[in-house]
């Protein structure tokens, strides 16, 4: 007898906790894609960047003060910015050059600090920090992580969900 598993049952079982790091990261990618009106693009695992908006390659990174596990204190906020080597699927090897593969980084912070009311689907509970890769290369070189405090020290301002598209459109004109 053939049994077809219900897709929604699977999603509920496997992906319902949006505080888990990888789910929150996927959600952050989706939130930015929604803001840019490109949410019809399907997410591809292991691509060198997360989203393509017109000709702009965007890397999405997420962090949160509250995690899925029990915590004695809030998590320290630091985003991965490590340069990578591009994988060449045709030749099945990595490139020799190690660099950041995108044009823009969007750092997504789930800023809400109350476990009882946290809702990762509420865009008001997020802050977005958007910088060009050129900015990261100039200020942070080959550094692998960047803290929120370092972004703030470099005058990077937070952007609300409703401002993401306009902000990236403005950056796009300068690239």
Secondary structure as the mmCIF struct_conf table of DSSP 4:
data_model
#
loop_
_struct_conf.conf_type_id
_struct_conf.id
_struct_conf.beg_label_comp_id
_struct_conf.beg_label_asym_id
_struct_conf.beg_label_seq_id
_struct_conf.end_label_comp_id
_struct_conf.end_label_asym_id
_struct_conf.end_label_seq_id
HELX_LH_PP_P HELX_LH_PP_P1 UNK A 4 UNK A 6
HELX_RH_AL_P HELX_RH_AL_P1 UNK A 7 UNK A 15
TURN_TY1_P TURN_TY1_P1 UNK A 18 UNK A 19
BEND BEND1 UNK A 20 UNK A 20
HELX_RH_AL_P HELX_RH_AL_P2 UNK A 21 UNK A 35
TURN_TY1_P TURN_TY1_P2 UNK A 36 UNK A 37
TURN_TY1_P TURN_TY1_P3 UNK A 39 UNK A 40
BEND BEND2 UNK A 41 UNK A 41
HELX_LH_PP_P HELX_LH_PP_P2 UNK A 42 UNK A 43
TURN_TY1_P TURN_TY1_P4 UNK A 45 UNK A 46
BEND BEND3 UNK A 48 UNK A 50
STRN STRN1 UNK A 51 UNK A 53
TURN_TY1_P TURN_TY1_P5 UNK A 54 UNK A 55
STRN STRN2 UNK A 56 UNK A 64
BEND BEND4 UNK A 65 UNK A 66
BEND BEND5 UNK A 68 UNK A 69
BEND BEND6 UNK A 72 UNK A 73
HELX_LH_PP_P HELX_LH_PP_P3 UNK A 74 UNK A 77
STRN STRN3 UNK A 78 UNK A 80
STRN STRN4 UNK A 84 UNK A 88
TURN_TY1_P TURN_TY1_P6 UNK A 89 UNK A 92
STRN STRN5 UNK A 93 UNK A 99
BEND BEND7 UNK A 103 UNK A 103
STRN STRN6 UNK A 104 UNK A 110
TURN_TY1_P TURN_TY1_P7 UNK A 115 UNK A 117
TURN_TY1_P TURN_TY1_P8 UNK A 120 UNK A 121
HELX_RH_3T_P HELX_RH_3T_P1 UNK A 123 UNK A 125
STRN STRN7 UNK A 126 UNK A 132
HELX_RH_AL_P HELX_RH_AL_P3 UNK A 133 UNK A 140
TURN_TY1_P TURN_TY1_P9 UNK A 141 UNK A 142
BEND BEND8 UNK A 144 UNK A 144
STRN STRN8 UNK A 145 UNK A 147
HELX_RH_AL_P HELX_RH_AL_P4 UNK A 148 UNK A 153
TURN_TY1_P TURN_TY1_P10 UNK A 154 UNK A 155
HELX_LH_PP_P HELX_LH_PP_P4 UNK A 156 UNK A 158
STRN STRN9 UNK A 159 UNK A 159
HELX_RH_3T_P HELX_RH_3T_P2 UNK A 161 UNK A 163
HELX_RH_AL_P HELX_RH_AL_P5 UNK A 164 UNK A 174
#
